[in-house]
Amino acid sequence: MTFKRVHIEISNICNVQCSFCPIVERPKDIMSLEEFEKILIQAVPLAEDICLHLMGEPLAHPQFLEIIALSKKHGASLQITTNGLLTKRYEDALLNSGVVRQLNFSLQAFKDNFPDRPLSEYLDPILDYTKKAFSLAPNQFINYRLWNHGTESFNLNEDVISYCENDLGFKLKRVVDPGGIKSKKVFKDHRLYFHFDSRFDWPNPHFPINSQRGTCQGLRNHIGIHADGTVVPCCLDKEAVINLGNVLEKPLIEILASSRAKAIKEGFERQQLVEDLCQRCTFINRFTKKKHQK
C-alpha cells in the first residue's frame, strides 16, 4: 500500500485567515516533535511525499526547523504549502535541507488579507527565494498557486502575474482553463510553475446531499493525519468527521486496514459513496462522470 501523499497537519493554526480557507472549528493544536516523529516513521514507508499541511500554516509551527531535521533523518520527501509570509525566516532550511521536493506558494493569500499593502512587501521574498532555488535547489518544484478562478479576486491576479513577470523576466499566457491543464511552466530549464484552479466548497455535514454515486482520491492516492493524530481518508475532511482512528494510539497500517476504511475505498472503486460526508461533498464532482450522478 503506497500513497502519492500522506498529509501530516503539524499545526492547524494559521497566521492569516484567507477567504478561501474555512475557519477550523477543532481546538487549536500543534503537533509535538515526539508525536511528529512517531507519525512520520509510520507514514514515510507508505508515501511518495509527506505533505506538511492539511489546515494551518506549516511554517508557523514554533519548531519548524526541527520538523525539517526529523524529516531529513527519516528520509522523507516533503511537499509544503504555505502562504509565503514566513519564507524569509526559513529560507535556508527550505533551500538547503535537501528534503523539500515541492514548495507551493498560495499567492492569492496576500491581497486576500492585506488589500492595501504593497505587493512588493509580499512577493519580493518569494521571488528572491525562487531565484536562489534555481541554483541552490534546482530539483525543487515551485508552484505559484492562484486558486481563485471564477471569483472577484481573480481580477487581482494580473497585478501578481505582472509583478512576477517583470522581476523574473518571462511572459505568461493569460488563457486559463482550470478544467483542463492547470499548470503553466514558466521556464524551460527551471521547475517553476503557475498553478491555476477554481474555488471549491469544503465538504460539510450540514450541506444537502449532492450524490450517493461518485469516486474520490481519498484512501487511494492520499490520506490525512490531523494535528492530534486523527486519521481521515481525505485532505478536505478538515474537522475529522470521518475519523478512522488515531495513529498515536493505534498503528497506521492497522487503521488503514479497518473495516470502515476498506468500505470507503471499495465504495469509491465501484462509484458508491458510503459515507454521509462524501455524499454531501461537491468537490467529488471533479472525479465523477455525469452518467454516475443521481
Salt bridges, closest charged atoms under 4 A:
GLU9 OE2 - ARG26 NH2 2.85
GLU9 OE1 - HIS226 ND1 3.68
GLU37 OE2 - LYS73 NZ 3.08
GLU37 OE2 - HIS74 NE2 2.68
ASP49 OD2 - ARG101 NH2 2.59
GLU91 OE2 - LYS88 NZ 3.63
GLU91 OE1 - LYS132 NZ 2.74
GLU121 OE2 - ARG117 NH2 2.28
ASP128 OD2 - LYS88 NZ 3.11
ASP128 OD2 - LYS132 NZ 3.31
GLU158 OE1 - ARG174 NE 2.90
GLU165 OE1 - LYS171 NZ 3.90
GLU165 OE2 - ARG174 NH1 2.71
ASP167 OD2 - LYS131 NZ 2.88
ASP197 OD1 - LYS182 NZ 3.23
ASP197 OD1 - ARG286 NH1 3.18
GLU239 OE1 - ARG26 NE 4.00
GLU239 OE2 - LYS238 NZ 2.51
GLU275 OE2 - ARG260 NE 2.80
ASP276 OD2 - ARG280 NE 2.76
